[in-house]
């Protein structure tokens, strides 16, 4: 075909190469005065039919619409007679001066990965433009990518592979007995012969090309093409990073995603792949030293996007470095000035704080002394009233004991009188019977009611001392110092010792009446506990914490005191309800032990109910109550102490509730009637 003129305008000037699809010739477009390349399809494929020509024309026209700097431009197409007897088709394209990536990979294998990424980034631009027009290449491989002297990559043969596949079939053999296409760069769906091939097939082939460039070998190789096709369908590739060191993780991950067997697991489009590749290049340019960074000429023309991005990244890095240096100098000068000003202000503030702290300390000391005096006076008043109440209770106890003893003595005397009268009656009857005289019927002796008097051997037990509350009462006995007169003396002595303190109503009632209930403890009488918290730079407000903790302590001790009082009341009332005045001491003690067991059970149930209460009933936390201020109490210490106090108070309140329910199981107390 040398010197032959096609279509009256394309003069063949030389053979550029040949392949399985046909031959590529260099030619001159005599009409446009430019050099072109003409690909002549091999006549053995039977492309002379009308239907085949229509498909060829359609694919060439679609490819001719692709105008992009990384795509070889298609100018024209036509028919030519080969060997003077067989007709075939030809394609007129832009003539690109350069070498194919296939030849370049044979010269340098593997190539530096940044260079390979630059090539792949340009190919993705070509694929993005073609896919946007609905054109799928179907035969992306190093031989179909041309590298120009200035570094630009151009992709050729858009539309040709699809035309050949539809004409011959992906599984048909050529005259050489090999499958059509390039098995080492063919997608699994192409290897399976699927007719529905979309743009993701090109992405798989691009992954094979990039894998070859960075590792020096395609992902799958074998002695036979059919074995390679089977590997493309079934086998997973070895990660590029396992074959060659220094490959970035992002690039390694991208290549493996491109080589996914299922199309839906690959990147969605060429634009996404291009963005990732450019990101890899920019990260490399920004992190590598100057000697390792590739210049824009190695990655494409200055107008190419990767080159522009790298240049912009380097310029931006230089500007950022210069700006950062200036900012550091400015900030250092400003920091030194601010430091001097802050030091001066801190010294002045420290002096003011010292004066303020001194005055505050003196005022706090005065308030503390006044508070201590008030607490001492309150404690003195409470102690006096407690002593008066104890003495009054002792007086009442001994008065009751005396009355009961008097009743027992009278009953004993009546029993003795009855016994003597009965004895006299029996003796008189016996005497008269002995003398033969019928005695007169004796008058009935008036007896006392049965069960109202105690036997002579009965001893009244001493008040029990097992309860902590009853230990406040003086011991009872026969000694004159512990009798009622001594109790009256105790009340009088307390009034004489504290003449300025009026006894409370309970003490007066106990001292003056025949009957009175045991006084219920008052929560406000519970003394406060000293608490010391560490003062830190950031902590809880001290005034609020002091006030709240003091309230918690008083509330807790008041609740515990009331719970103890209820336990004592239950024990006394239980013994009173389950024994009588004639019960033995051992029986009374057994009844008291049983009451203590009921109390212990109530305590356990109260604790179980308290710790299983719902979160909605839990008290607020310390962080909810106390504000955080500068120079306050250590939050961790306050949290721990606050939790202990709220837990103790809650448990005591649960005990009170349980004991009140337990008290309801006992009969109402019946106070003994006083006798004159």
C-alpha positions, 0 to 999 in steps of 0.5 A, a space after each residue: 500500500 506504500 504511495 497509495 492514495 486513499 479516498 483521493 486525499 490520504 497518501 500512504 508514506 510508511 508502515 508504523 506497525 501491525 497487530 492482530 486487528 490490522 496494520 497502521 500506516 503513516 500518511 499525508 492528508 493532501 487536502 489538509 496538508 497534515 500528517 495522519 495515521 491510518 489503521 487498516 482492518 485486516 480483511 480476514 475479519 470479513 468486514 465487507 458486508 453492509 451491516 458490518 460497515 454500518 456498525 463501523 461507521 457508527 462507532 467511528 462517528 461516536 469516537 470522532 465526537 471525542 475532542 480531548 487532549 488525552 484522546 487521539 482524534 479520529 478524522 475520517 473512515 472509508 473502504 479500501 481494496 486490498 490485494 486488488 480483490 478484497 475490500 476492507 475498512 480503514 480509520 484515519 486518525 491524528 498522527 502522534 509522535 511518541 512511543 506506546 506505554 507498552 514499549 516504555 514498560 519494556 524499557 523500564 520495569 517497574 517505573 517509579 510509582 509517581 510517574 505511573 500514577 501521572 500516566 494513569 491520571 491522564 488516562 482517566 481524563 480520557 476515559 471520563 470524556 469518553 464515558 460522558 459521551 457513552 463510549 466504552 473503549 473495551 481494550 485499555 492496555 499499554 499498547 493503546 496509550 501513546 506517550 509524547 515527548 512532552 509527557 502527555 498520554 493519548 489513548 487511541 482506538 476508541 470504538 475499534 474494540 467494540 466494533 471488532 467484538 461485535 463483528 467477531 465475538 469475544 470468544 472467537 479465535 483469530 487465525 492464530 488460534 488466540 482469543 480476540 483482545 488482550 487477556 492480561 488487561 481484560 475484565 472478568 465480564 469480558 472474559 465471560 463473554 458478557 454482551 452488556 459491558 459498561 464503563 466499569 470494564 475500562 476501569 478494571 483494565 486501567 487497574 491492570 495497566 497501573 498494576 503492571 506499571 508500578 510492579 513490573 508485571 500484570 496482575 495475572 500471567 500465564 503461558 496460555 491466554 486461556 489460563 490468564 482469562 480463567 485467573 481474571 475470572 476466579 483468582 484474587 491478585 497479590 497486593 502491589 505493596 507486597 511485590 514492591 516496597 514504598 507504594 502508598 496505602 491509598 494507591 495500593 487500596 485504589 488498585 485493588 478496588 479497580 481489580 474487584 471481580 464484581 463491577 459494582 465493587 469498583 469505583 463508580 466512575 473515572 472521575 473518582 479514580 482521577 481524584 484519588 490519583 491526583 490526591 496521591 500525587 499531591 500528598 507525595 509532592 507535599 511530604 517528599 523532599 525536593 530531590 524526590 518530587 517529580 516535576 510537572 514535565 514528567 507527569 504531563 504538559 504544564 497545561 495538564 491537570 496533574 502538573 498544574 495541581 503539583 505546581 500549585 501545591 508546591 507554590 502553596 507550600 512555599 507561600 504557606 511556609 513563608 507566611 507561617 514563618 512571618 506569623 511565628 515571628 509576629 506571634 512571638 513578639 506579641 507573646 513577649 509583649 503580652 507576657 510582660 503585661 500579664 506579669 505586671 497585671 498578675 503582680 498587681 492582682 496578687 497584691 490586691 488579693 493579698 490585701 483582700 484575703 487578709 481582710 476576708 480572713 479576719 472577717 471569716 475568723 470573727 464569724 467562725 468564733 461567733 458561730 462556735 459560741 452559738 453552737 456551744 450555747 446551743 449544745 449546752 441548752 440541748 444537754 441541759 434539756 436532755 438531762 432534765 428529760 432523763 431525770 423526769 423519765 427516771 422519776 416516772 419509772 420509779 413512781 410506776 414501780 412504787 405503785 406496782 409494788 404497793 399493788 403487789 403488797 396489798 394483793 399479797 396481804 389479802 391472800 394471807 388474810 384469806 388463807 388465815 380465815 380459811 384455816 380458822 374455819 377448818 380448825 373450828 369445824 374440826 374441833 366441833 366434829 371432835 366433840 360431836 357437835 354439828 358446826 354451824 355453816 361458816 360465813 363465806 370468806 370474801 376473796 380477791 379476784 383471781 389473777 390480780 395479785 402477784 405471788 410472794 416470789 415474784 420480783 419486778 425486773 429492772 428496766 432493760 439496758 440493751 437499747 442504746 436509748 434506754 442507757 440514758 436512763 439511770 439504773 433502778 434498784 433498792 438503793 435510796 440514791 436511785 429512787 424517785 427522790 433522787 430523780 426529783 433531785 436530778 431535775 432540781 439540780 439541772 434547773 439549779 445548774 442552768 437557771 437561764 434554760 427553761 425545761 421543755 414541755 416533754 420534760 415538765 410532762 414527764 416530771 409532773 404527770 402520772 403517764 407520759 410517752 417517751 420523747 421522740 428525738 428531734 433532727 435539729 439536735 443532731 450535731 454537725 461534723 467537721 469536714 475539710 476539703 482541699 481548695 483547688 484552682 477550679 472547683 465547687 463554690 465553697 459557700 454553697 458546698 458548706 451550706 449544703 453539706 451542713 444541711 445533709 449532715 444535720 438531716 442524716 443524723 436526725 434521720 438516724 436518731 429517729 430510726 434508732 428511737 423507732 427501733 427502741 419504741 418497737 422493741 418496748 411495745 413488742 415486749 409489752 404486747 407479748 408478755 404480762 406482768 407475771 412473765 419470767 425475766 427469761 421470757 421477757 428477754 426472749 421477747 426482746 430478742 425476737 423484737 430485735 430480729 424483726 428490727 434487723 429484718 426491717 433494716 435489711 429490707 429497707 437497705 434492699 429497697 433503697 439500693 434498688 430504687 429507680 433512677 428517677 427517685 435518686 437525689 441530684 448529683 453534686 455536679 448538678 447542685 454546685 457551680 464550678 468556680 475559680 478557687 473552689 473545693 476539690 470536686 472529686 472530694 466533694 463528690 465522694 463526701 456528698 455521695 456518702 452523706 446522701 446514701 447514709 441519709 437515704 438509708 436512714 429514711 428507708 429504715 424509718 419508713 420500714 419501722 413505721 410499717 412494722 409499728 403498724 403491726 402492733 396493737 395500740 399502746 394502753 397506758 396504765 391507770 394511776 392509782 391513788 
